[in-house]
Amino acid sequence: MVFKEYDKHRSVFYFDRPSLNLKVFIAIHRNKTIFPSFGATRMMMYANEDEALNDALRLSRLMSYKSALAGLNYGGAKGVILFDGNHPDKSEVLKIYSDMVNELKGKFITGADVGLSQEDVQLMTRNSPYFVGTKNKPEKCTALGIVKGIEVCLKQVFGKGFISDHTFAIQGLGKVGLDLLGLIYNQAGKIYVSDISSEKIEVAKNLYPNIVPVPVEDIFKLEIDVFCPCALAHAISPKMIAELKCKIVAGGANNQLFNQEVGDALFSKGILYAPDYVINSGGLISVADEYENRFKNENHIEKKLEHIKSVLETIFEQSQTQNLATNRVADRLAEDIFNNH
Ligand code: NAD
């Protein structure tokens, strides 16, 4: 196996159940003895095991950065279930996956990412105490945090932090993208959307008739104020930079930039990039709160999400004074936290 994304990870677990054609990677990037590592689980088709392993490595690393800047003591982790679409019974797969999580005895706390629903997590909590995200809707908190982050971005670029009348493009209408759409719909100007699933577009169009669906290959080229990547990784690659016409990139997807240099190019082009793991940390903030048994109500979480605003303000300020891309500033701040505390 090729450990391309390896970054001195603490542990990487590999589980194989040939009778079910089920393979799982759980990567733990950082943790402290008394604190577990957090990271949701994704279930999807991968071209091969290397691709799945490197996704787990890359995402678990990002979770360490996310946790540090969210002001949490937890390390970063990620679970990846290789799904080939041939499992006869998803609930059997989920039961076995929750057994695997139990084997780690609480070092790894997880919930739903791409390909898993809240109902799936509910099912697994029956067999394991190490699943979170059932008392609240983490994706809703993720979307709420993104809106707060977008307001900071708008203030930075336009002088006023209001959604009203600004134009948006949302890439991906899954759990996070659809919730984000719902939160901005009544205030925003034109909202363009794209999804590889025509079903997702239809659902969104029924709920929010004024949205404008565009082909997936065009969503990032539009002349809009805010581009919100809410699908999978690498929403922005080097060759896309020349075609971007937005003023701000701020969305829910993890690992939005193809590499760090893409962040430099956005900075040089004058496009404000809200580092993904900062602006999308609302879900983590809410599940950590749930894990600590503090979850009271949505108002309580909403207050906690204000933290995202102050971190973004610090990043934007340092980016200007240091003449450094926002992704680099965020990484420095996070590394400073988990290397020195
Ligand atoms: P999801 O699986 O519910 O939604 C993803 C959506 O993206 C799907 O509708 C899918 O059809 C669509 N999609 C895939 N490829 C696309 C493409 N090329 N163009 C347009 N649409 C495409 O997943 P989610 O939970 O909404 O997560 C979305 C992203 O946000 C992921 O990167 C995830 O890691 C990240 N994220 C999620 C949460 C959360 O609370 N769920 C928290 C933080 C970060």
Boltz pocket constraint, residues with backbone or C-beta under 6 A from the ligand:
constraints:
  - pocket:
      binder: B
      contacts: [[A, 112], [A, 113], [A, 114], [A, 115], [A, 116], [A, 138], [A, 139], [A, 140], [A, 142], [A, 171], [A, 172], [A, 173], [A, 174], [A, 175], [A, 176], [A, 177], [A, 194], [A, 195], [A, 196], [A, 197], [A, 200], [A, 216], [A, 229], [A, 230], [A, 231], [A, 232], [A, 233], [A, 252], [A, 253], [A, 254], [A, 280], [A, 281], [A, 283], [A, 284]]
      max_distance: 6.0
